[in-house]
Structure formats: structure tokens, C-alpha cells
Amino acid sequence: MKLAVFSTKSYDKSSLMASATNNISITFFENRLTSLTAKLAAGFDAVCVFVNDELNQDVLSELKANGVKFIVLRCAGFNNLDLEACKALGIQCARVPAYSPEAVAEHTVALMMTLNRHIHKAFNRTKEGNFSLAGLLGFNIHGKTIGIIGTGNIGLATTKIMKGFGANVIAFDPVQNTSKQQDIDFTYTDLDTLLTTADIVSLHCPLNQSTHHLLNDKSISSMKDGVMIINTSRGGLVDTASLIKHLKSGKIGHLALDVYEQESELFFEDHSESIIQDDIFQRLLTFPNVIITGHQGFFTGEALTQIAKTTITNLTLFAESKINHNEIT
């Protein structure tokens, strides 16, 4: 089995090689998979891709023509995959549905607490000998209402942490996990009630047609004044232009993003020696109450190990024509 891995970083190579079996030959490419780089997969049986690789009909057709039979995603989301085209071409695809929900949940809370207690500002101040507390006033999470949109593994892991803070957690999900609801002690509600009630709104749902720009001008307008919004899921869940509008008006009091709708041209690369051309992204960076991290919520040693193990297992199951419960159908 010959596997081509795209969007490779050093940590990807290390984790995948540590989990690889002798019957899989791996070639690593730093390039993102696009219509221009799909030709690199010629002669390979499978490709391994990440969140910002392109898997549209043109790319998939090129992969099929080059002999690719399998696609393994080393992530949970697959909004970048044209599933219908994949089925039509007869290419089997699998993902990593659960690698370390706690990793993303903990990063979510880290962003929440950094924003609330102004840790980033305090860090820079004390380095300069400034110990003034002016402008660093936060609020207690205890007793606040946290709105969790999406109660999959990551949403539930975040809910558990919030309950530990003594917060009141309300959640929205079209598919309710009632057994976990009783164990963790949170309340399901409709989306409108969540948006109008929550002090903090945290996104943990997949990106699809029904969730695209879930947070937009109308939905953000209905939120509490000074609401905190955290998105560690997918950038396309929010309309960035609406975020900027409501940051300027003060409707949004705090905003943390680990994802961005146009992140494929920015994230996972070093742009420190160049000028970022994305004016909307640059505008977000000017707000003092905004924190942006570069899609690092998943980035723990435990998560990378599990991603690699599941990715190799997915490939092995495909090669042996065995049932794969991680297959995207």
C-alpha cells in the first residue's frame, strides 16, 4: 500500500511514522492538496489529507485518474470533501471522528479564561514592569450561563469542564444526547433561546449547509449585550463581516477564534516575514477583545498519537476490505 500524505508538518511525519505498519509505504508532501498538486498522487493507492486540503470534484477526478482508491482524513470534519463526487468515482473515504475531545475542549476553556481575565494583556504588562490592574477586570464564570452549540464528543467535554466551574450550561443540537444530558446535568433548549440567554456561546458543531454562517447579523443581534463568542470548530460557522460589525457596536464583548473561514491561505504556515493580504482577518486583529489562534485546539501529543493510529487503522481496514466504522458514507 502506497500512501501520499499532503500538508505534512514535522509533527505529522513523526506521529504517522510511529504508527505505520510494514505493509504501508508512506511519502510525505509539504504541499496542500489542490487541483495543481493532485498530480503528485500519481502511482499512490491512497492519500492522507487534513482540514485545508481540497477535495472537490476536480481534485477527486484527478486522484481517481492517478490510481487513488482511498482517502484518509486525519481530522474529524469533512466539509472540504465532495462526498457525492467521491461516491460516484468509487473512492472510499474515512475520517478520525474522535481523537481527543478533551484537547479541543481544554483549548476552548483556555481561550475563554484568557479573554475573561485578560491574561494576554497582563503577561505583556508585567514584562514591562507595569503591574496596574486597570483594564483587566474580568467576571466569575461560576453562575454564568454557557451556551454549547453541538453536543458531540467535544461539546460534551467542554460542558463537563464548565459544570466544574459551577456554570449553568444550556445546549442546542438537532440530535439530543439525552443519556449524557442526565450524567453531566445540562439542559437542552432551542437555538433562539440559547442565543438570547447565554453569557458565553461556544461552537462545537460540524460545518454543513444547515450550519453555514449559523452566527450571522441576525443571530448575533439577538444575543446579550457584551456576549462572549468562542469558535474552535469550523470557520464557516460564523459570518466574519457580522463579527466585525458587532465588535464595533459592543454587542460582542469578547471573541476567540481558533478557526477562520479563509484560513486555508493562512494557518499552519509562518507568514511573519510577509504582509498578510486578507483585510478582514487583519481587521479582526486590531480589536483588543479578540484572540485568534491558528487552529491549534487539537494540538496535543495525545491527540496526534490517536489521529495517527486511527488513520493507519482506517487505511489497513480499507486495504483488507474489512468493515470500517469510520468510513464516510
Secondary structure, 3 states (H helix, E strand, C coil): CEEEECCCCHHHHHHHHHHCCCCCEEEECCCCCCCCCHHHHCCCCEEEECCCCCECHHHHHHHHHCCCCEEEECCCCCCCECHHHHHHHCCEEECCCCCCHHHHHHHHHHHHHHHHHCHHHHHHHHHCCCCCCCCCCCCCCCCCEEEEECCCHHHHHHHHHHHHCCCEEEEECCCCCHHHHHHHCCEECCHHHHHHHCCEEEECCCCCCCCCCCECHHHHHCCCCCEEEEECCCHHHECHHHHHHHHHHCCEEEEEECCCCCHHHCCCCCCCCCCCCCHHHHHHHCCCCEEECCCCCCCCHHHHHHHHHHHHHHHHHHHCCCCCCCECC
